Amino acid sequence: MGVFASTEDPGSTGHEQVVFCQDTQSGLKAIIGIYSTALGPALGGTRFYPYASEQEALADVLDLSRGMAYKNALAGLDLGGGKAVIWGDPEQIKSEALLRAYGRFVESLGGRYYTACDVGTYVADMDVIARETRYVTGRSVEHGGAGDSSILTAWGVFQGMRAAAEHVWGSPTLSGRRVGVAGLGKVGKYLTGHLLGDGAEVVATDVNPKALEWVRATHPQVELVDDSAALIASDIDVYAPCALGGALNDDTVPVLRAKVVAGAANNQLAHPGIEKVLADRGILYTPDYVVNAGGVIQVADEIEGFNFERAKLRATQIYDTTREILRLADAEGVPPAVAADRLAERRMAEVGRLRTIHLR
C-alpha cells in the first residue's frame, strides 16, 4: 500500500503532507504527518518508539496527526493537526546528533509544523531539538517553556471525567467512585493525585516496575492489579486508559464493567464502530482527544509566551466542552465520539473557510 492510499480517509480531506526523514549517521528515521493547517500551523508531539515495521510507524503517525487536528479544533486553538514519530528504541539510539538532525527536518518545513513531547520524548529532548529549529514547544522553564505538559494533560482528563460523572450520576465529582487507571506514567501519576484528592478510590496497573514502586511509596492507598485485563474486568465505575492506544477493542469492551471511560491515551478506540458497541452497552465514552487536550493547550500557550495560570484556565474549560459534547450526543442520538467529530469538523470548516479571504 502506497502513502497516498494510506492517507485516504472517507468523509475527510485526508492528510495534507507526509514527510519521511532520514539521517543514516545518527540513525534517525522519522515520519512527520500534517493532517490539516485549516486553523493554523500543525501542532503535535514527537513519539519515539520501536515500531515493529515502517508500515506500523506510518499508520501510527497518520492516526495521531488526524487526532491532533480534531483535538486542537475542540480545544479552541488556532492551530492545525500534526504529529511525528521517530522509529527506534529511545533507550538505545537517542542521541544529541539524532535529535538535532530531527530538528533540522522540522525547521525545513518552515513553520507548517510545531513539535512537542510525546511517548519516548521529554522536555530535555525538546531543548536539544530547539537548537536547530524555532518550531518546538514543550521546552524547559529555564528556556522560557512550559515544562512538563503532562501536568495539564492530567488536569484536563480530570475535568472531562468530572463532566462525565455529572452526566451519569448527577454530580461533577468522583468522590466515592472507584476509578481504574491503566498506566502510571507521566499523566497517570498526576491524575491519580487529582482523583484521590477528590475522594475517589483508585485501582491501577502499569507494566513498568518503577511506576509501581512510585505509587506504592507515594499513594499506598491505591490498589494495584496485575495487568490491564484484570483492571478492565474488575469492579470499577470509571476506566481511565493512560498508556498506549487501542485499549478499547473487541476483546476488552465486552468485559468492561465501568460506566464511564475517560483517559489520557490517544486513539483509545481500536477501530471505527467500537464507540457504538460502548454506547449499546450503556458505557459513556468521553472522546480521548477532547479530555486529554490539556497538554496541547499547555504547550500551545508557549507560542504566545507561557503563562501557567492562563493555560490552566483554558484546560479547565475541558469540563464545559465535554458537557456540551455529551449534551449534543443526547440531542442528536449519536455516540459522544460522533458528536465530538461533528463539532471539530464544523470549526475547521467554518474558521478555515475564512482563510480564503485574501489579505495583502
Secondary structure, 3 states (H helix, E strand, C coil): CCHHHHCCCCCCCCCCEEEEEEECCCCEEEEEEEEECCCCCEECCEEEECCCCHHHHHHHHHHHHHHHHHHHHHCCCCCEEEEEEEECCHHHHCCHHHHHHHHHHHHHCCCCEEECECCCCCHHHHHHHCCCCCCECCCCHHHCCCCCCHHHHHHHHHHHHHHHHHHHHCCCCCCCCEEEEECCCCCHHHHHHHHHHCCCEEEEECCCHHHHHHHHHHCCCCEECCCHHHHHCCCCCEEEECCCCCCECCCCHHHCCCCEECCCCCCCECCCCHHHHHHHCCCEECCHHHHCCHHHHHHHHHHHCCCHHHHHHHHHCHHHHHHHHHHHHHHHCCCHHHHHHHHHHHHHHHHHHHHHCCCC
